[in-house]
Amino acid sequence: MPKFSIVAPVYKVQGYLPECLDSVLGQDCTDFEIIAVDDCSPDGSGAILDEYAKRDTRIHVIHLTENVGLGRARNAGLEKATGDYVLFLDSDDTLSEGALSAIRDRIETAGDPEVLIFDYARTYWDGRSRPNLRADLLKEDGPDAFSLAERPQLLDLLQIVWNKAYRRDFIARTGLTFPPGYYEDAPWTFCSLISAERIAVLDRVCVHYRQRREGGNILKTVSRKHFDVFDQYRRVFDYLDAHEELAEWRGPLFRKMVDHYLTVLERPGRLPQDARAEFFHRASADYRARVPKDFTRPGAGRGVKYGLLERDAYTTMMSALTAVKYRQQAKTRVRTALNRSKRVAMGAFYQSQRRLPLDEKLVLFSAYWSRSVSCNPAAIDAELARLAPDMRRVWAVRADTADRVPKGVKAVRVGSRDYWTALARAKYLVNNVNFADSVIKREGQIHVQTHHGTPLKTMGLDQQKYPASTDMDFEKLLERCDRWDYSISANRFSTVIWERVYPCAYTSLETGYPRNDVLANATAENVRAARTALGLADGAKAFLYMPTHREYQPGFTPPLNLAMFARELGPDATLLVRGHYFYGNSPHIAELRRTGRVVDVSGHARVEELYLAADALITDYSSAMFDYAVLDRPIISYVPDWDIYSAVRGTYFDLLQEPPGAVATTQSELLGLLATGAYDSPETAKRRDAFRRRFCEFDDGHAAERVVRRVFLGEESLPPVVPFDERHHAPTPLQALELVERA
């Protein structure tokens, strides 16, 4: 039997679940099992659990067939627990480093107490951490183990189960289970503490309690479900009635009950307005039914509220609360005035346009900070024209790139009156980055964030861990992300990351990347046309070289000596280079360009055509590898500075261990791979297959259609993803040549 059974209920936490599991699996104390209960989660949480369970036999997954709620999900996990002690861990929280060892050691020194209480800290999206305000109650003074009667102040700790380790035989002996509904921690916490004969404390933060920016906390949900608190305290007092030996706790628990009822009443954002009187009257009835003889009310204002509750004086209580509300409204009016002044500064014209009705048929597109008509937004634009030709499609473009707008595309220049009109009145806004801070989302507008790559490097809030890579204002970033209604994802890997690093209230659409539809659906004619447009000779090998930007370099410095590299490749190979213009006036480079052996494709409008034309891709940390993998052609990772890049920017997986194909860390190694053909071998094909199945799982050629049907046409039933092994593959350049010649 393991020392610890860690029960983790799981529901809609795919963005946080890997971090939670990793925090347990990375503990230096390894004597544990994880009982993970998938509470019929509608996202990818269940699949994440199964993937982890395949890799570690200590993880046991229970998939419930219906959503039963937090309490009963914990019960399901508890039934399977075999450890000496049971811990409960919410699946968006994490264990601190060394937590299990500290808990184990304290249990031993305290002589196996029935309950061990340890500390926690609240953690926030912006990196802040706030300690438990009652951490002083966990000072390890006095005996190692004691009864609650010796330290009754422990009842003042937050009513939670996940800051304690419970001896499993104690749970069995007391018959403790979790009830359904809100506030399910109260009966368990109170009944376990008053029943335990030996309690110990650990003055150490063992749990990081995540404060999710996008909510997910029942305490911030307006609902009649808060009436569940009455059932929870009925259970507490039923337990007291059944255990006469615990009668001494009736007074302290009565006080906890009344304080809890008052908290629900006083905190905004819990009870619906039309339910407040009913709640008060029920709380008053409980007060009068359970008040102990000779009970002494607390002093000052709190005692006054106790008296009002006892007399069922709802009107008087509400008058007092209204006074507080008016003070809060005054502060809100000040904040509103400040916000209004900011909106005025944006320009009277934009404001006037926002007062007009939304144009239900207008869609505004933008890509790469309005620099081009491209990427996922362009693919969605094309599919929208096919499926909903009545929609009017407009692109935002910068003045310096307006001359490159494709023929037939309607564009508005950023900053113009037409631009602000479109921003103010378009029903739909589609972008692969964020719109400017000055854009105010209107009620009824729908923002679609398509992103522009599967992330290898850290993104969003994760960049806080790598300050050398960015000077971003993360609070402003999340204010921009708050405007999203939909986030497009190419794979579950991305979905989990996006939901964690951009913690906002959007809906993730796992459709695949629309821009990759052209790769999945390409024909021999498409491949031939792409090569012809680039002037590539039949039978010549074309290698597409796409290095990415390095934050630690002041400018763009190619890791390859292009002149030497092209010369070593030989006359039958062409190097397509996509990056910043960096050739200079070298006569060697000029000659290579003249002969066509080095082709600068940095300004090419559609990178997808470059993918189709290339026999293989050479890249480093660019998201190009994830898109090019759709073609199932060789990918070479040239990563001479992996140690520096991964340390400065941070990455989500080790590219040296999980590459999409061959790997080279020096130019000579890269040349050797290309000269010998080792870049395209059974081993590299095996790596590529694993990579494709992980990162191209939804890219079946119908991504744009799914987005259009879901977002613009409102369809819930979308075309299913074509099974991976049944998908069409675009022919390679050699295959395309043979097919065209046969035709």
N, C-alpha and C positions, 0 to 999 in steps of 0.2 A: 504494500500500500504506500502511496506517496505521502509525504508530509502534508502537502497542501492540495486542496481541490479549489480551483479558482473558477467560479461560476460567472459567466459573462452573457447576459441577455443581449441580443443583437437585433436592431430594427432601424433601417434607414441611416446607416452610419458608414457607408462604403468609403467616404472620404477620410474617415478617422480610424477605421478598423485596423488597417495594417500597422499603424503606429501603436495602437493599443496592444495588439498581439506581439509586435516586436519588443515592446517594453517588458513583456513577461518572458518571452523566449530568450532575451538577452540578459536575464538575471544570472548572477554568479551562483546562486542557489538553484540547482536544477531539479530538486526533488519535489516536483509538482505535476499536476495534470490540469488541463484547461477544459472545462465543460462549456462549450459555446452553444448557445441556444438561438437558432435562427427563428425569430418570432414571425415567420411568414413575411419576411422583409421584401418589399416590392422592388428594391434596387439590386445591385450586384453583391450585396453583403454575403448571401449564402454561398455564391461561387467563390468569393474570397476565402471564406472559412474552409471550403472543401480543398482549395488549392494549398492552404497552409497545412491542413490535416494530412495531405499526401506527403508533405515534406517533413513532418514531425509527428511521431506516433503519440506524443503526449497530449495532442489536441483531439478531443472527441466532440463531434458535431451532432447536434440534434436539430432536425428540420421539422418544425411544427407545421401542420397542415392548415391552420387558421391562426390569425392574429389574436393572441390571448392577453396581451398587455404585460407590463414589466413584472408585476408580482407573480403571476402564474408562470411566466417564462422562467423566472428564478426557481420556482418550485420544480419545474421539469428538470432543470439542471441539478438541483439538490438531490433528486431521487437517484441520479447516476453517480453522485460523488462517492469516492472511496477513501479520500485522504483523512488524516488525523484531524486536520483543521480545515474549515471552509472559509474562503474569502469570496466576497462578491465584488466584481469590478464592472462598472458600466463601460460599454464598448467604445465610448468616445473619450474616456479618461485613460491615463497611463500610470504605470508604476514607476517610481523614481529608481534610479540606479542603486542597486544593492538593497532594495527594500525587503525582499524575501529573506535574505540573510539576517538582516536586522530583526525582522519579526521572529524568525526561527530562534535566534540567540536570546531574545527577550523572553520568549516562551520557556526556554530551558532554564534561564536564571530565575524565572518566577514560578517554576514548579508546575508547568502545564496548567495554567488558569483556564477557566471555562470560556472567558472572553478576554481578548486583548484589544485595547483601544489604541490606535496610532493616529498620528497627525496627518494633515493634508494641506495643500495650498491651492488656491484658485489661480489658473493660468488663462491669459487672454491672447487674442489673435495678434496683438501688436507686440508680444514678447513680455508684457508685464506679468508679474506674479504677485499675488496678495496673500499674506499668511492668514491662517485661521485666527480669527479675532479672539477665540477662547483657548488658544494654545496653552495658556497658563494653567489650565485645568489638567494638563497632561504631564506636569512636572513629576519626575520620578522620585518624589520624596516619600519617606515612610516605608512601610513594608512592601515587598515585591508584589504580593497579592493581597487583596482585601475584599470586603463586601461593599455593596453600594451604600449601606448604612454608614460606613466609615468615610465615604467621600460622596455624599448625596448631590453635590454640585455638578457631578458628571451628567446629571439629567439636563443641565443647561447647554450641553453640546448640541450641535445641529442634529436633527433626527434623521440620521442616515445609516445605512447598513454597511456601506463599502469602506468605512474607516475602522473596521474591526475584523478580527479573526475569531471564529467560533469553533470550539471543540465539537466535533461531529457527534460524539456520543451525548453531549449536552443538548444539542438540537433534537436528537432522537428522544431523549428522556423528557424534555419539556413539550414535545409535539409541536414545535413552532413551524408555521408555514406562513407564506405571504398571502394576504387577501387580494382580491381584485380591486381596481379603481385607483384614483388619485390618493396620494399620501399613504401609500402602502407601507412605507418605512416606519410609520409611527407605532402601530401595534407590535411589530417585530422588535423594534429598538427598545421600547419601554418594557415590554414583557420579558425580553431576554435579560436586560440589566437588573430588573428587580428580582429575577429568578436565580441569577448566578450567585453562587456562594463565594467564588474566587475570581476576581477581576484584576487585571494588570493594565498598566499604561506604558506606552512607548513614546517618548518625546522626540520624535523624528518624523519628518515629512516622508510618507511612503506612497502617497497618491497625489497626482496632479489632476485637479478637478477642472476640466475644461469648461470655460465659459464661452459657449458658442455664440458668435456674433449674430448669426442668422436666426437665433432662437432655438427651438427644439426643447425648451424647458416648460413643463406644465405650469409652473408658477407665473409664466408670462402669457398664458392662454386664457382668453375670456370664454368662460363656459360654465354651464350648470354642473359640470363634472366636479366642481369644487365642493358641491354638496356631499361628495363622497367622504369628506372629513368627518361627518356625523357618524357614518357607519364605522369608520376606523376607530373612533373613540368609544363607540358602543362595544367594539371588540375588546378594547383595553379594559373597560370596566366589567365586561362579562368575565374576562380572565381574572380580575380581582375578586369577583363574586365567587368564582370557582376555587379560589385559593385563599382561604381565610387567613392563612399564616402571613399573607402579604398585605394585610389590611393597613399597616402603617404607611403604605404608599398612596393611599386614596387621596389624601390632602395634596401632596406634591403633584400627583398626576391630574387632579382636578385643576390645579393652577396651570399646568401645561396645556390642558384642554382649552381653558378659557383664553389664555394668551394666543393659542393657535386660532381660535375662532375670531378673535379681534383682529389678528393679523390678516386673515382672509378678507374681513370686512374693510379694513383700512387701506390695504394695498390696491392701487388702481390696476386695472388690467386683469382682474380675476373674475369677478362676478358680473353677469349682465345687469344693466341698470334696473330692469324690471324684476330682478330676482333678489335684490338686496334686502327688501323688507321681509320676504319669506325666509331668507337665510337668518336674519336677525331674530325673528320670532322662534325659529327652531333652535338657535343657539341659546336663547333665553330659556326655553323649555328644558334644555339639557342642563343649564345652570341650576335651575330650581330643583330638578330631579336628582342631581348628583352632589350638590353642595354639602360638604361634611359638617357635622355639628361643630360648633365653636370655630368655624373657619374665619380667619382674619384676612380681610382684603389688603392688598398692597397699598402703599401710601401714594400721595400726590395724585397726578392726573390719571395714572393707571387705575388706581382704586376707584376714582369717579366713574370710569368706564365700566368697571365691574358692577358698580351699583346700578348704573343705567341698564346694563344687561339683565341683572336680576329683576328689575322692575319692568322689564320689557318696554322701556321708554325709547322706542325707535325714533320718534320725531326729534326728541332732544339730542339723541346721539348723532343723527344726521345733520342737525344744525351745527354741532361742534365740528363734524368732519367737513361740512361745507365751508366753514371759515378757513380751514386748512387748504381746501381746494381753491378758494379765491386767491390765497397767497400764491399758490402754484401757478394759477392762470396768469397772474400779474407777471411772473417771471417768464412765462411762455410768450406773453405779448411782447416783451422786450426782445426775446430771441426772434420772434416773427418779424418785428420791425427791422432788425438787423438783416435778416434774410431778404426782406423786401427791398432794402436799399441795394443789396447786391444784384438783385434781379433788375432793378431800375438801371444800374450801371451797364448791364448787358446791351441796352439799347431799346428805345421805345418801339422801334419797328418790330423786333422779335416778340416783345410783349403783346403788341396789338395782334400779331398773327396767332399767338397762342390762345387768344380769346375767341377766335373763329372755330367753327366745327372742324373736327378731324376729317380728312379726306380718306374715306374707307378704301379707296382703290389706288392710293398712292404709296409707293415703296421707294425709300431712299437707301441707296447702297453706297458703301465706302470700303476701301481696302488699303492697308498699309499707310495709314494717316493721309488718305485721299491722294496717294501718289500714282495710282494706276487702277485700271479696270481689270481685275485679276482675282486669282485664288478662289476660295470657297464662295464668296459673294457673287463672283462672275458666273460660277457654275449654277448657283441657285437662280440668278437672273435668267439664264438661258432656259432652265427648266420651267420657271414661272411663265415665261413667254409661251411655252408649249402647252402647259396645263391650264393656265389662267390668262389667256390673251387679253382679257378686259382690264387687267391690272396695268397701271401706268408706272413705268420703271425709270427712275432717275438716279444718276450717279453724282456724288460729290467729288470734285477733283480740284487740286491746287492749280493756281494760275500758271505756274511754271511747267505743268505737265498736261495742260489742256490740249496742246497740239498733238498729243499721243493717244487721245481718246479714239477708240475704233469707230469706224464709219457706222452710222445708224444708231449709236448710243447717245441718248439724251443726257447732257451733263450740265451741272450748275457749278459755278466757281465758288470755292470756299470763301466765305466772307461777304458774298454778294447778297442782294435782297432776295434773289431766287433761292439761294442756299438757306437763308434763315426762314424763308417761307416754307420750304420743304421740311426742314427740321421741326418747325412748329406744327405743321399740319399733316405730315405723312402718318398714316396708321402704322406703318411698319418701317423700322430702321434696322438695317443689316450691315454688320461690320466685322472685320476679322481682328480689329484692335478696338480700343475704346474711343467713343466720341469725346470731344473736349469737355473740360469741366464746366464750361459755360452752357452746355446743353442741359435743359431741364426736361425731364420726362413728364409728359402729360398723362393724366388719367385716360386709359383706353389705348395709349400707344403700346406697341409691342416691339421690344428690342431683341434682336437675334445676334448672339455672339458666336461667330463661327470658329474663332481661333485660327491659327495659321501654321500648326505643326504639332506633332506628338512630342512631348517634352522629354529630352534626355537631361538637359540642364535644369536646375531648380528655377521655379517660377513663383510669382505672387509672393505670399507671405513667407514661403520657404527661403526667399532671398534675404530675409532678415538675418539668417544664420551666416550669410556671406557678405558682410557690409562692404568689402572691397569691390564687389561686382556692381554696386548700384548706390545711388543717392536718392532713391525713390521715397516719396511721401506715401507711406502705406495706408494711412487713413484716407487720403484723397483717392488712392487706388480703389479702395473698397467702396467709397462713395460712387465712383464711376461704375463699378461692378453691380451695385445695388439696382442699376437701371435694367439689368438683363432680365428678360423673361425666359429665354431659352439659351442653353449652352450646347453647342454641337460637339459631339465626341466621335473620334474614329475608332476607339477601342475602350474596353473597360479599364485598362491601365490609365488612360488619360482621364476618364470620368472620375476615378477615385482621387487623382491628383487635383483636378480642377475644383472639385467640391471641397477639398481641404484648404487649398491655397487661395481660393476665392470664395470664402464662406458667406454666400448671399442666398436670397430666397428665389432662385431660378429653378427651372426644370431642365434636367440633362436629357438630351436627345441622342441616344446611341444609334446614329444612322450610318456611320461611316463619313469620310470626308467627301463632300460634293466634288471638289476639284480632282479627286482621283477617279471619278466615274469614267473620264476619258481614257485613263490608263487601263481600267478593267474592261472597257468595251472596244478598245482599239482593234482595227483590222490591219491586214497586210498593206492595204492602200494607205492607211493613216501613217504607218511606219515609213513607207516609201516616200510619202509626201514630206514628212518631217526631215528625212535625210536629204532629199533633193533641195529643199529650201535652204539647207545649210551648205550645200555644195559638196556633200560627202560622196566619195567615189564608191561604186559597188565593190563589195568585198573588203574594203578598208575597215580596219578596226577603229572605232571612235570611243575614246574614254572621256567621260564627263567629269571634270574636276570641280568640286564645289566645297571649298573650305569655308568655315564659318568665322564669325567675328570673335576676337579674344578681348575680354574686358581689360586685361592687364597690359595690353599693347596700345600705345597712343594712336596708332593708325593701322592700316591694313598691310601686313607683311606676310607674303605667301611662304608657307613652310617648305615649298619646293623651289629648286633652281630650275625654272621652266626651260631655259635654253638647253641646259645639260640633259634634263629629263626627256625633252622632245627628241634630242639628238640620239639618246640611247634607245628610245623606243623604236627608232628606225623609220624609213620612208613610208611604210605601209600602215602606219598608225597616226591618228589625228587626236590632238588633245583639245577638247572643248573646255574652256575655262570660264566659269561664271563667278564673278566676285567684283570687287572694286577695280577700276582701271589702274593697273600697276605695272605696265610694261616699260614705260619710259621710252627713250629714243635709242635703245641698244640696237646696233645694226644686226646682231645675231637674231634678236627677237623680230625685228622688222623683216628679215629674210624668212624666218619661220612662218610669220603671218602671211607673207606674200605667197609662199608655197602651199598654204592651207594646212600646215601641220600643227599650228597653234591657232585656234579660232577664239576670239574674245566674244563670248555670248552673254556678257554681263547685262547688256541692255535689251536682250531678247524679251519680247512682250510676254510669252507664255512658256514657263519653265516645263510644263507638261510635254510640249513638243520636243524639248531637249531630251527629256527622259526617253521618249519614244525613239529618238534617233540614236541614242548611245547604246553601245554593246555592254558597257559596264560603267558603274559609278565609283569614283574615288572621292571620299569625303572624310570628315573627321567627326565633329560633334553636331553637324547640321541636321535639322529634322528632315532634310531631303532623303535620308536613308529610309525613313519609314514610308514615304510616298513611293520611292523607286522600288521598294520591295514588292509592291503590288504587281510589278511586271515579272517578278521571279527571274531576274537577271543578276549576274554577279555584282556584289558590293564589296569594295575594299576599304577598310578603315585605316587611314593613314594618320596615326596619332603620336607624333614624336614628343608631344608635350602633355601627355595624359596626366601625369602627376601634378603638374602645375595647374592645368585647366580644372581638374576635378577638385583641387584644393581651393582655388580662387572662386570658382563659380558654383561648385557643387553639382552632383549628378544623381539621378534616381536609380541607376544601376551601373555596374562596372562593365564598361564597353570592352575591356580586354578579356573578360570572362564570358560575356554574353553578346558577342558581335554578330552582325548579320552575314558575315562571311570571313574572308581572309583579313589578317591584321598585320600591319607593318609599323614599326616605330622609327625606322631610318629610311632615307631615300634609297640606299642600296638594297635594303630588304624589299621595298616597294618595286624597284626595277626587277629584282630577282623573281618576284611573284608574277609580274607581267611577262617577263622573258620566257619563263618556263611553263606558263599556263597554270601554275599552281593556284592562282586566284579563283579558278573555276574547276574545282575538284569534287569528288563525292563528299569529302569532309566539309568543304565550304557550303556545298548544297544542303547538307544536313543542318548546318547552323542556320542557313537562310530559311529553311523550312520552319524551324522552331521559331525564328524571329517573325516570320510572316504570320504564323498562326497566332502569335501573341499580339502583334500590333496591326495586322490587316484584317482582323476578324470580321469587321462589318463592311469592308470595302469591296462590294460585289458588283458595283456599277449602277446601283439604284439609290445612292445616298441622297442626291439632290431631289429625286422624286419623293423620298420619305419626308424630307424637310418641307417641301412645298405642300404636300398633302396634309401634314400635321399642322404646320404653322398658318398657312394661308387658306387652305380649304377646310381646316377644322376636322379632318378625318382622324379618328382614333385607331382604326384598323389599318395598319400600314403594310406595304409589301414585305413579306418575310425575308430575312437574310438568306441568300443562297448558300447551302452548305459548302464549306471550304473546298472539299475535294470535287465538287461538281461545277466549279466556276470556269468560265471562259478565260483563257490566257492570251494576251496579245502576243503575236509572233515576234521572235527576235529579228534583228535586221537581216540575218542570213536566211531565216525561214521566210521572211516577207519577200525577199528577192526571189526565192524559189517558187513561192506561191504565185507571185505576179507573172513570172516567166511561164509557168504552166498554164496560167489563165490566158 
